Amino acid sequence: MLESLLVNPLATLYHEELFLIQWVQNFFAPVAPLLLLLSEHLTPAKLLDIYIPVIGVFNQQLMVLLVSALGVMNVFSSLIKWSAPANRPYWWLREYNDTTAVQQYHGTCQTTAAFPSSHLVSFSTTLYLIALVFLPACWQRLKLPNRYLSTSCILTVILGGTAMSISRIYLAAQFPHQCLLTCFFTIFTLHTLRKYSKSLYNLRRFKAIPILGCLSISPVLIYFGMLRIDMDPHWSVRMAFKWCMDPTQMRHEDSSIFVLARDFGYLTGVVLSLPIYESLENKTVITKRLPLLLVLEMLNYYARLETPKTYGRVAFVAYEFARNAMHSFTLLKIVPKLTA
Ligand SMILES: O=P(O)(O)OC[C@H]1O[C@@H](O)[C@H](O)[C@@H](O)[C@@H]1O
């Protein structure tokens, strides 16, 4: 064991963690339907397209915070995924002929790299912001000391993150250390964003657009960098295609390039809405927001159904980029204006 640890520490870690996955699959078998539901219904895409607009009907301030924070967090997460070739347990096991008995489920088949877990990043971010908006009111009512407020927000993220991590590990979609590192990454990034939130909300568009431009070039540079070192940029799709129990579960919408377009599109809408501190004011009434958001989300739903999948990759990616940019821009700029 010690010898193999020295020779190939990552492979040893993967091998040892497969036993942990096996244990999780046995121990949590009684609550399996719940764990499968968590991963199926709390995907990053569903948070952006369904849950955030629903939250927006009741609380505009929280919606604005969520759209802007998820815009940034998802881009960071997709960029790391695109550049770091982290294996998923269900394909690593087969690729290296490991004999540990780990099961695949509906939802295991994913086509992007494993780290960080997008489910974990977006779910924890959402929970953190919900706690940040609602806990102060509870604190006031219960007359609790303010110094525990920040700790309670972090605790909410840890609890929610643990539930989602168990779900991802149960599905054999992530190794345990990848979930743990994702939690650290999320807490650290959220903490940093909160520290600079005032300057970020007041940031002018002409300053943010060049930053976004530089950020957008990085996936292209990474792509050519991979080709240069003879690495297939679509290695994770190939792995999924090879080892998914049922390859019909693979969806174009979940491939790395598509996810990058989705997340960069969403962030572009956020950047074009800057500065957003005005939209943070919660003066609008629910009776105005409800019909508007309902119409907007129906349009977004039909736009999603019409995604061109047979006209080549460029049309597919460009469409997804534009749809998401328009979606976040409408939520941050147009909805608050029309309902003010
Ligand atoms: O990284 P995870 O949590 O395994 O999620 C895999 C993929 O799951 C899909 O549902 C998301 O739309 C993608 O954004 C994500 O990359």
The ligand as an SDF file (V2000), in Angstrom:
LIG
                    3D

 16 16  0  0  0  0  0  0  0  0999 V2000
  -20.2900   18.1500  -11.9590 O   0  0  0  0  0  0  0  0  0  0  0  0
  -21.4790   17.3100  -11.6330 P   0  0  0  0  0  0  0  0  0  0  0  0
  -22.1070   17.7290  -10.3310 O   0  0  0  0  0  0  0  0  0  0  0  0
  -21.2280   15.8640  -11.6840 O   0  0  0  0  0  0  0  0  0  0  0  0
  -22.5710   17.6130  -12.7310 O   0  0  0  0  0  0  0  0  0  0  0  0
  -22.3900   17.1710  -14.0560 C   0  0  0  0  0  0  0  0  0  0  0  0
  -23.2470   17.9720  -15.0200 C   0  0  0  0  0  0  0  0  0  0  0  0
  -24.6050   17.8170  -14.6460 O   0  0  0  0  0  0  0  0  0  0  0  0
  -25.5240   18.4880  -15.5070 C   0  0  0  0  0  0  0  0  0  0  0  0
  -26.8200   18.2390  -15.0410 O   0  0  0  0  0  0  0  0  0  0  0  0
  -25.2470   19.9670  -15.4880 C   0  0  0  0  0  0  0  0  0  0  0  0
  -26.1000   20.6410  -16.3870 O   0  0  0  0  0  0  0  0  0  0  0  0
  -23.7940   20.2690  -15.8400 C   0  0  0  0  0  0  0  0  0  0  0  0
  -23.5340   21.6360  -15.6450 O   0  0  0  0  0  0  0  0  0  0  0  0
  -22.8520   19.4450  -14.9850 C   0  0  0  0  0  0  0  0  0  0  0  0
  -21.5330   19.6160  -15.4380 O   0  0  0  0  0  0  0  0  0  0  0  0
  1  2  2  0
  2  3  1  0
  2  4  1  0
  2  5  1  0
  5  6  1  0
  6  7  1  0
  7  8  1  0
  7 15  1  0
  8  9  1  0
  9 10  1  0
  9 11  1  0
 11 12  1  0
 11 13  1  0
 13 14  1  0
 13 15  1  0
 15 16  1  0
M  END
$$$$
